[in-house]
Structures are given as structure tokens and as C-alpha cells.
């Protein structure tokens, strides 16, 4: 029987090992743009656009 190679992560502060068939456990998502309503996304896009235009306007002064 052939044992599948392990998926090994070695970091200076964190070490763990699990098989290829066992992916990382799901992490809780605290914020996601995909979970925002369309109105919230539109508001955020307008706010970001306003900030960027203010940057352009101030740099041209």
C-alpha cells in the first residue's frame, strides 16, 4: 500500500501537518464583499470613488 505524500507547512512560528485528503478546516469569515447587499456595495464603491477623486483634485491644485 502506498501512503500519499503529506502536505507539510513549516513556518518559523507555526508548524502543522495533514494529509492531502484533509484540507484546512473552514475559517469563519468576519467580512466579505460578497455578503454585502447590492446597495451596500454601491455605497462603498461611490465612497471609494469620491476619495480617489478628492485625491486627484487635491493633487491638481
C-alpha positions as CSV (number, residue, x, y, z in Angstrom):
1,X,0.0,0.0,0.0
2,X,1.3,3.4,-1.0
3,X,1.0,6.2,1.5
4,X,0.1,9.6,-0.1
5,X,2.7,12.3,0.5
6,X,1.8,14.6,3.3
7,X,1.0,18.3,2.9
8,X,3.5,19.9,5.3
9,X,3.6,23.6,6.2
10,X,6.6,24.7,8.1
11,X,6.7,28.3,9.2
12,X,9.0,29.8,11.9
13,X,6.1,30.4,14.2
14,X,3.6,27.7,13.1
15,X,4.0,24.1,12.2
16,X,1.3,21.6,11.3
17,X,1.0,18.6,9.1
18,X,-2.0,17.0,7.5
19,X,-2.6,14.6,4.6
20,X,-3.6,15.8,1.1
21,X,-7.1,14.4,1.6
22,X,-7.7,16.5,4.7
23,X,-7.8,20.2,3.7
24,X,-7.6,23.1,6.1
25,X,-10.7,23.5,8.2
26,X,-13.0,26.3,7.2
27,X,-12.3,29.6,8.9
28,X,-15.2,31.9,10.0
29,X,-15.4,34.9,7.6
30,X,-15.8,38.1,9.5
31,X,-16.3,40.3,6.5
32,X,-16.8,39.6,2.8
33,X,-17.8,41.9,0.0
34,X,-19.8,39.0,-1.5
35,X,-22.0,39.0,1.6
36,X,-22.8,42.7,1.3
37,X,-26.1,43.8,-0.3
38,X,-26.1,45.5,-3.7
39,X,-26.9,48.8,-2.1
40,X,-24.1,48.5,0.4
41,X,-21.6,47.6,-2.4
42,X,-22.8,50.6,-4.5
43,X,-22.4,52.9,-1.5
44,X,-18.9,51.6,-0.8
45,X,-18.0,52.0,-4.4
46,X,-19.2,55.6,-4.5
47,X,-17.4,56.4,-1.3
48,X,-14.1,54.9,-2.6
49,X,-14.6,56.8,-5.9
50,X,-15.2,60.0,-4.0
51,X,-12.0,59.6,-2.0
52,X,-10.0,58.9,-5.1
53,X,-11.4,61.9,-7.0
54,X,-10.6,64.0,-3.9
55,X,-7.0,62.8,-4.1
56,X,-6.9,63.7,-7.8
57,X,-8.5,67.1,-7.2
58,X,-6.1,67.9,-4.3
59,X,-3.0,66.8,-6.3
60,X,-4.0,69.1,-9.2
61,X,-4.4,72.2,-7.0
